[in-house]
């Protein structure tokens, strides 16, 4: 059996993380993750994808020259701090071999700059960690049906003074396998692009949830869909797909909407209220409805627009009753 090009660490093995892991393994890399404290579902996903299971962040930083952080926005800072702690603890990496840490999370430019400073402000790490700002535009990598060796790939823009393509030997292969594009020397550019991009996609989904739910309560959902199919058929198609698919991810998107609100306010000069409101929509879905219990690949509720609207309407009604 041929040796792998390099061992890439991924935190964590969720839907996106496992897709990236499978893509890397299919292209000659090996992948490892820290499984300590993770759920049985995550453990099963990792095993099925042939990801090496490690029991500590120290083991991950010792064995992997590259770590990709792919976590919910709310966990991005804590994840980076874990790696800082692992690198500055009793077990240290060889200083002649830098660690590339790519933060691929959906966070605001100001947030990713703060994350980068966790490494750059530490005198033990400033010269040994190469921080990469990155973002993921699109769904998880997956093999194309009936197409040998071809994959659907999201776009992964990166920015900052370092790029994975600059790693000697396997760097260019890793960069191209992940469909990366280095867009700027500035940390914050790639994350900012993600925020602007997601304001279109997930922002639209939050509007669609509110519209479909309100139409359901008014008894005009079917009529509205008929009118949309005639006047705005593309909008309806996108809305139906995104609303049905969002339920297992709603809890992640709360933080993402808050990061978008921060970006549009800090970088664009706009009032943050629109996306603070979008965050509240996803928080209702995640915390106040049965849809918050849904898992990818194990869907039971919310598989149609009508059932999403029903579930959200029920959740809002129950919330009002609790507050009375």
Order of alpha helices (4+ residues) and beta strands (2+ residues): beta-alpha-beta-alpha-beta-alpha-beta-alpha-beta-alpha-beta-beta-beta-beta-alpha-beta-alpha-alpha-alpha-alpha-alpha-alpha
